[in-house]
Amino acid sequence: MVNKKDNRGWVRLVEVFVAILLIAGVLLLITKSNAKEESLSATISEQEIAILRDVQLNYTLRTEILNVNSLPLEWEYFGNEIPNVKNRIVGLIPSTLDCKAKLCLINDTCILNNLANSNIYAEAIVISADLNTYSPRQLKLFCSEEEVD
């Protein structure tokens, strides 16, 4: 009879150990998926900042942005109003991203009107002046992952 009680104790101990392993495995999977999404967010943010910084540091593109009179300016109209800026942004966008920009006054809420994807990453810069003009504006870039068909 003593052996039966001892065996039950070991079986209980093994059951508890297996349960702890299962719980730890599930928590590890959840943590890994969150870390992957955070890593993607950081990568996209870095790419957006690099694109915007390139525009911000280019004197010709900055001047073109400061000469726009009708604000806010949607992405669809960049080709007419500021074609060099649009071409530069399009040229720097990685093939894995789908990006649009918007030019607004500095104090305006600068959001896209038609957000198609639920995971939109946005970054903004201020273009404030060149040698002749002081007219602060914000250029905001909205990117999402390119959908694979």
C-alpha positions in Angstrom: 0.0 0.0 0.0 2.9 2.4 0.7 4.1 1.9 -2.9 0.7 3.0 -4.3 0.8 6.3 -2.5 4.4 7.0 -3.5 3.5 6.4 -7.2 0.6 8.7 -7.0 2.8 11.5 -5.7 5.3 11.0 -8.6 2.4 11.0 -11.1 1.1 14.2 -9.7 4.5 15.8 -9.8 4.9 14.8 -13.5 1.5 16.2 -14.3 2.3 19.6 -12.6 5.7 19.7 -14.5 4.0 19.0 -17.9 1.3 21.7 -17.1 4.0 24.3 -16.3 5.8 23.4 -19.6 2.6 23.9 -21.6 1.9 27.2 -20.0 5.5 28.4 -20.5 5.3 27.3 -24.2 2.1 29.3 -24.8 3.5 32.4 -23.2 6.7 32.1 -25.2 4.7 31.9 -28.5 2.7 35.0 -27.5 5.8 36.9 -26.6 7.5 36.0 -29.9 4.6 37.2 -32.0 4.5 40.5 -30.2 8.3 41.0 -30.6 8.0 40.3 -34.3 5.3 43.0 -34.8 7.3 45.5 -32.7 10.3 44.8 -34.9 8.3 45.3 -38.1 7.0 48.6 -36.7 10.5 49.8 -35.9 11.8 48.9 -39.3 9.0 50.7 -41.2 9.4 53.7 -38.9 13.1 53.9 -39.7 12.4 53.6 -43.4 9.8 56.4 -43.3 12.2 58.7 -41.3 15.0 58.1 -43.8 12.7 59.1 -46.7 11.4 62.2 -44.9 14.9 63.2 -43.8 16.1 63.0 -47.4 13.4 65.4 -48.5 14.0 67.7 -45.5 17.7 68.0 -46.2 17.3 68.7 -49.9 17.2 72.5 -50.5 15.4 72.2 -53.9 12.7 69.9 -52.5 12.3 72.1 -49.4 11.8 75.2 -51.6 9.3 73.4 -53.7 7.3 72.5 -50.6 7.4 76.0 -49.2 6.0 77.4 -52.5 2.8 75.4 -52.3 -0.1 77.8 -51.7 -3.1 75.5 -51.3 -2.9 73.4 -48.2 -3.6 70.7 -47.2 -2.2 68.9 -50.3 -3.2 65.3 -50.8 -0.9 62.7 -52.3 -2.9 62.5 -55.5 -2.1 66.2 -56.3 1.6 66.0 -55.5 2.4 65.3 -59.1 0.8 68.6 -60.2 2.0 70.8 -57.4 5.3 69.4 -56.2 6.4 66.7 -58.8 10.0 66.6 -57.7 9.0 65.8 -54.2 6.7 63.1 -55.3 9.3 61.5 -57.6 11.9 61.5 -54.8 9.5 59.9 -52.3 8.4 57.3 -54.8 12.0 56.6 -55.7 12.9 55.9 -52.1 9.9 53.8 -51.1 10.9 50.1 -50.7 8.9 47.6 -52.8 7.6 46.0 -49.6 5.7 49.2 -48.6 2.7 51.1 -49.9 3.1 54.8 -49.0 1.3 58.0 -49.4 2.1 61.5 -48.2 0.2 64.6 -47.2 1.4 68.2 -46.8 -0.4 70.3 -44.2 0.0 73.5 -42.2 2.0 73.0 -39.0 -1.1 73.3 -36.7 -3.5 71.2 -38.8 -4.4 67.6 -38.0 -2.8 65.9 -40.9 -4.5 62.6 -41.6 -5.3 60.6 -44.7 -9.0 60.6 -45.8 -9.1 57.1 -47.1 -7.2 54.5 -45.0 -7.5 51.2 -46.8 -5.3 49.1 -44.5 -5.7 48.7 -40.8 -1.9 48.8 -40.0 -0.8 52.2 -41.1 2.5 53.6 -39.8 3.0 57.4 -39.9 5.9 59.7 -39.5 6.1 63.5 -40.0 8.7 66.2 -40.5 8.5 70.0 -40.4 9.6 72.0 -43.3 9.8 75.5 -42.0 12.1 77.8 -44.0 14.6 78.3 -46.8 16.8 81.4 -47.4 13.8 83.4 -48.7 10.7 82.0 -47.1 9.4 81.2 -43.6 6.2 79.2 -43.9 6.1 76.2 -41.6 4.4 73.1 -42.9 4.4 69.4 -42.0 5.0 66.6 -44.5 3.6 63.4 -43.2 4.2 60.0 -44.7 1.8 57.1 -44.2 3.0 53.6 -45.0 1.6 50.1 -44.8 2.9 46.7 -45.8 2.4 46.0 -49.5 -0.4 43.4 -50.0 0.8 40.2 -51.6 -1.6 38.7 -54.1 
